[in-house]
Amino acid sequence: MADPSTTPPLTRASVQAAHDLIKPYVHETPVLTNSTLDQLASTPRTVEELKGTEWEGVERVANPRIRFWFKCENFQRIGAFKARGAFHAVERLKKEEGLEGLRGTGVVTHSSGNHAQALSLAARENGIPAYIVMPDISPPPKIAATRGYGANITFSGSTSSEREAVTREVIEKTGARLVPPYDHPDIILGQGTAALELQSQVSTALSTSGTTTRRLNAVITPCGGGGLLSGTALACSDPSAQGGPILVFGAEPSFSGADDGRRGYYSGTRIESVKSLTIADGLRTPLGAYPWSIIYERKLVAGMYSVGEEEIKKALRLVYERMKVVVEPSAVVGLAVALYNEEFRSMVEREAGEEGWDLGVVFSGGNVELAALARLFGEE
């Protein structure tokens, strides 16, 4: 990977520079709204709905006002936001080593799927060999897509430590340059470009509609390794450049310890190992050191929240049925928090008051196996 000491400072300006660098390679994905989901989020949940949840018996049910702006990275190249970080990392490596040098050694990474496809695509477009280490439980469509981009795939166990061990073996054999999936400044800066676009798109939409008193108040993103969340935090870190403060929140699955970021954030200690088989398979990784420094140490993320598997499934169903948009389970965890996490909803009600919030929700990707969806909803 590029020497972190040579990377630009982790600031909003550097995210803007990254955006300028990758513009020729990535899509400016659409931002969608949905009045039905706005109404659901802005309606107090009933006593019946709270039965069997951790919020059962709460003294007062939250009653926030939320207007959603969905940044649809499921329409990005390779079907996920990961294309942004991968192209930025490759462009930075080209500046450091030169294109011909990279063509001789190649690039390598470990990924459950989306980053694997992203790096394979970025490598292919530059004539660079790509070596990908994938967990043996990766969804078949993601494996097939990665192979389709011409990558050389090696399989590993599902934990982060198992992936990294096999990656080191590949590097020893090939000399390939590592492009990590999330724990590197170049990746973080690339991922943050989605939030830059979101800010501009929401501002333009509100201006076009003649709404001058509102703006984007907050953004919530899924959090696995933390590249998207920390990049979003950087993109929203300069109120003077973005028309006012924008709060940033992280969302995780709670199943089997997958909420390591939330637990670490509130305990003050980064959790370095996670082993969870949450249905949000893209969020099964521990929070990386660089993202942690932005999220926790610099306090650029205002809070971390989690939801259970059933809440993720309910949010996924809503997106399919109400928005007619194909997303993967990981992508809807932020929406699930806004709809079903009473702690988050109470915070929004308290902070936003009667005016409510315009809340950006990043749909991180749409690479989902149809057979897996059938199994997921067939269980109901």
Sequence and secondary structure as in RCSB ss.txt:
>XXXX:A:sequence
MADPSTTPPLTRASVQAAHDLIKPYVHETPVLTNSTLDQLASTPRTVEELKGTEWEGVERVANPRIRFWFKCENF
QRIGAFKARGAFHAVERLKKEEGLEGLRGTGVVTHSSGNHAQALSLAARENGIPAYIVMPDISPPPKIAATRGYG
ANITFSGSTSSEREAVTREVIEKTGARLVPPYDHPDIILGQGTAALELQSQVSTALSTSGTTTRRLNAVITPCGG
GGLLSGTALACSDPSAQGGPILVFGAEPSFSGADDGRRGYYSGTRIESVKSLTIADGLRTPLGAYPWSIIYERKL
VAGMYSVGEEEIKKALRLVYERMKVVVEPSAVVGLAVALYNEEFRSMVEREAGEEGWDLGVVFSGGNVELAALAR
LFGEE
>XXXX:A:secstr
   GGGS  SSHHHHHHHHHHHTTTS    EE  HHHHHHHTS   HHHHTTSTTTT SS     EEEEEEEGGG
SGGGBTHHHHHHHHHHHHHHHH HHHHHHH EEEE SSHHHHHHHHHHHHTT  EEEEEETTS HHHHHHHHHTT
 EEEEE SSHHHHHHHHHHHHHHH  EE  SSSSHHHHHHHTHHHHHHHHHHHHHHHHTT  S    EEEEE SS
SHHHHHHHHHT  HHHHTS  EEEEEEE GGG  HHHHHHHHTS         S GGG S   HHHHIIIIIS  
S EEEEE HHHHHHHHHHIIIII     GGGGHHHHHHHH HHHHHHHHHHHGGG EEEEEEE B    HHHHHH
HHHT 
